[in-house]
Amino acid sequence: MVKNADHVTLVVRDVEAAKKFFALLGFKDEIDTVISGEALSNYMAIKNIEARHITLVLQGCTPRFEIQLLHYMNPPILKDPNTTDLHRTGYNHLALRVENLESEVKRLQEAGAIIKNQPVAFHNRKLVFLVGPEDVTIELVEWLDDGVVAEKGKSR
């Protein structure tokens, strides 16, 4: 049985911009190394892999949660032209919980983060999307009523 999320990995072209963005959200740079070799090439199913691998750790989070950044030197990075299309199959967005959505949105906007939409209330939460590194969608979530979800078919 799964215990909890451990990490999310994001391929980036601009490592420093990605680190700066995630630092705004409370992530701290912990490990920066290069991965390569046959074992990792086989594991990732990428021939002759060579990539910078950066581990960012969310501070004050129990259990531990990481964003891992990959910056490929080999093979060349492929930009996904459909990253911002949330109706495509596959990865949609990463949601991160906050205490106060309004104050976080204000703080992040003042720091230059791009907010994609107006906040919305849904399933006992307040939600908003941010534009993350490589245009991935990051969602901020403020739970209402201490995280109690309404029963199926009932709204709060």
One Martini backbone bead per residue (centre of mass of N, CA, C, O) as a GRO file, in nm:
protein
  156
    1MET     BB    1   0.098   0.035   0.020
    2VAL     BB    2   0.062   0.358   0.005
    3LYS     BB    3   0.181   0.637   0.199
    4ASN     BB    4   0.317   0.862  -0.004
    5ALA     BB    5   0.447   1.116  -0.142
    6ASP     BB    6   0.781   1.193  -0.265
    7HIS     BB    7   0.794   1.286  -0.585
    8VAL     BB    8   0.874   1.523  -0.848
    9THR     BB    9   0.957   1.535  -1.196
   10LEU     BB   10   1.140   1.794  -1.385
   11VAL     BB   11   1.196   1.913  -1.696
   12VAL     BB   12   1.464   2.149  -1.769
   13ARG     BB   13   1.631   2.432  -1.912
   14ASP     BB   14   1.607   2.629  -1.643
   15VAL     BB   15   1.732   2.585  -1.342
   16GLU     BB   16   1.735   2.861  -1.195
   17ALA     BB   17   1.436   2.932  -1.242
   18ALA     BB   18   1.322   2.683  -1.098
   19LYS     BB   19   1.452   2.730  -0.822
   20LYS     BB   20   1.323   3.006  -0.774
   21PHE     BB   21   1.029   2.919  -0.783
   22PHE     BB   22   1.042   2.694  -0.555
   23ALA     BB   23   1.146   2.884  -0.332
   24LEU     BB   24   0.876   3.045  -0.309
   25LEU     BB   25   0.737   2.756  -0.198
   26GLY     BB   26   0.977   2.618   0.006
   27PHE     BB   27   1.223   2.518  -0.152
   28LYS     BB   28   1.533   2.333  -0.108
   29ASP     BB   29   1.852   2.295  -0.193
   30GLU     BB   30   2.036   1.975  -0.168
   31ILE     BB   31   2.093   1.835  -0.460
   32ASP     BB   32   2.379   1.826  -0.704
   33THR     BB   33   2.393   1.626  -0.998
   34VAL     BB   34   2.513   1.364  -1.213
   35ILE     BB   35   2.364   1.156  -1.449
   36SER     BB   36   2.483   0.822  -1.547
   37GLY     BB   37   2.484   0.538  -1.727
   38GLU     BB   38   2.361   0.223  -1.764
   39ALA     BB   39   2.161   0.197  -1.530
   40LEU     BB   40   2.008   0.470  -1.589
   41SER     BB   41   1.945   0.418  -1.882
   42ASN     BB   42   1.770   0.169  -1.826
   43TYR     BB   43   1.569   0.290  -1.623
   44MET     BB   44   1.487   0.541  -1.829
   45ALA     BB   45   1.511   0.464  -2.134
   46ILE     BB   46   1.802   0.623  -2.201
   47LYS     BB   47   2.037   0.667  -2.411
   48ASN     BB   48   2.313   0.805  -2.283
   49ILE     BB   49   2.274   0.938  -2.020
   50GLU     BB   50   2.279   1.301  -1.929
   51ALA     BB   51   2.216   1.465  -1.610
   52ARG     BB   52   2.096   1.702  -1.420
   53HIS     BB   53   2.034   1.660  -1.058
   54ILE     BB   54   1.780   1.815  -0.858
   55THR     BB   55   1.710   1.855  -0.510
   56LEU     BB   56   1.401   1.959  -0.371
   57VAL     BB   57   1.293   2.066  -0.045
   58LEU     BB   58   1.027   2.077   0.160
   59GLN     BB   59   0.985   2.281   0.410
   60GLY     BB   60   0.818   2.145   0.691
   61CYS     BB   61   0.765   1.852   0.575
   62THR     BB   62   0.529   1.591   0.681
   63PRO     BB   63   0.641   1.425   0.486
   64ARG     BB   64   0.867   1.419   0.270
   65PHE     BB   65   0.917   1.653  -0.016
   66GLU     BB   66   0.993   1.650  -0.374
   67ILE     BB   67   1.174   1.823  -0.624
   68GLN     BB   68   1.290   1.709  -0.938
   69LEU     BB   69   1.551   1.807  -1.147
   70LEU     BB   70   1.600   1.794  -1.506
   71HIS     BB   71   1.907   1.833  -1.711
   72TYR     BB   72   1.976   1.769  -2.029
   73MET     BB   73   2.260   1.674  -2.229
   74ASN     BB   74   2.169   1.361  -2.270
   75PRO     BB   75   1.960   1.417  -2.446
   76PRO     BB   76   1.792   1.640  -2.583
   77ILE     BB   77   1.556   1.855  -2.515
   78LEU     BB   78   1.198   1.824  -2.516
   79LYS     BB   79   0.946   2.025  -2.611
   80ASP     BB   80   0.619   2.058  -2.505
   81PRO     BB   81   0.349   2.201  -2.681
   82ASN     BB   82   0.110   2.087  -2.451
   83THR     BB   83   0.149   2.174  -2.148
   84THR     BB   84  -0.108   2.389  -2.120
   85ASP     BB   85  -0.303   2.151  -2.190
   86LEU     BB   86  -0.550   2.025  -1.968
   87HIS     BB   87  -0.693   1.807  -2.190
   88ARG     BB   88  -0.479   1.620  -2.188
   89THR     BB   89  -0.301   1.361  -2.144
   90GLY     BB   90  -0.187   1.311  -1.836
   91TYR     BB   91  -0.033   1.537  -1.700
   92ASN     BB   92  -0.162   1.831  -1.527
   93HIS     BB   93  -0.098   1.877  -1.201
   94LEU     BB   94   0.032   2.042  -0.911
   95ALA     BB   95  -0.058   2.022  -0.568
   96LEU     BB   96  -0.041   2.279  -0.309
   97ARG     BB   97  -0.054   2.344   0.019
   98VAL     BB   98  -0.217   2.611   0.201
   99GLU     BB   99  -0.327   2.836   0.440
  100ASN     BB  100  -0.340   3.117   0.248
  101LEU     BB  101  -0.429   3.205  -0.057
  102GLU     BB  102  -0.437   3.513  -0.073
  103SER     BB  103  -0.149   3.569   0.046
  104GLU     BB  104   0.007   3.393  -0.157
  105VAL     BB  105  -0.073   3.535  -0.415
  106LYS     BB  106   0.039   3.808  -0.340
  107ARG     BB  107   0.333   3.724  -0.287
  108LEU     BB  108   0.386   3.593  -0.568
  109GLN     BB  109   0.321   3.838  -0.744
  110GLU     BB  110   0.541   4.023  -0.616
  111ALA     BB  111   0.766   3.799  -0.723
  112GLY     BB  112   0.643   3.720  -1.038
  113ALA     BB  113   0.420   3.541  -1.048
  114ILE     BB  114   0.187   3.350  -1.243
  115ILE     BB  115  -0.152   3.381  -1.273
  116LYS     BB  116  -0.408   3.195  -1.448
  117ASN     BB  117  -0.645   3.260  -1.236
  118GLN     BB  118  -0.918   3.256  -1.055
  119PRO     BB  119  -1.029   3.182  -0.777
  120VAL     BB  120  -1.176   2.872  -0.643
  121ALA     BB  121  -1.448   2.684  -0.530
  122PHE     BB  122  -1.379   2.329  -0.433
  123HIS     BB  123  -1.423   2.077  -0.236
  124ASN     BB  124  -1.345   2.248   0.024
  125ARG     BB  125  -1.181   2.457  -0.160
  126LYS     BB  126  -0.915   2.670  -0.253
  127LEU     BB  127  -0.817   2.771  -0.592
  128VAL     BB  128  -0.503   2.796  -0.793
  129PHE     BB  129  -0.315   2.885  -1.076
  130LEU     BB  130   0.017   2.838  -1.191
  131VAL     BB  131   0.313   2.924  -1.351
  132GLY     BB  132   0.560   2.716  -1.423
  133PRO     BB  133   0.804   2.556  -1.516
  134GLU     BB  134   0.762   2.498  -1.848
  135ASP     BB  135   0.441   2.560  -1.805
  136VAL     BB  136   0.352   2.431  -1.569
  137THR     BB  137   0.102   2.335  -1.345
  138ILE     BB  138   0.028   2.505  -1.041
  139GLU     BB  139  -0.141   2.433  -0.739
  140LEU     BB  140  -0.329   2.600  -0.500
  141VAL     BB  141  -0.437   2.492  -0.161
  142GLU     BB  142  -0.725   2.560   0.044
  143TRP     BB  143  -0.853   2.437   0.316
  144LEU     BB  144  -1.161   2.382   0.450
  145ASP     BB  145  -1.253   2.268   0.745
  146ASP     BB  146  -0.988   2.094   0.801
  147GLY     BB  147  -1.026   1.886   0.543
  148VAL     BB  148  -1.330   1.838   0.509
  149VAL     BB  149  -1.525   1.634   0.320
  150ALA     BB  150  -1.790   1.606   0.155
  151GLU     BB  151  -2.032   1.423   0.089
  152LYS     BB  152  -2.164   1.251  -0.141
  153GLY     BB  153  -2.385   1.486  -0.297
  154LYS     BB  154  -2.270   1.712  -0.107
  155SER     BB  155  -2.260   2.041  -0.010
  156ARG     BB  156  -2.080   2.334   0.145
   0.00000   0.00000   0.00000
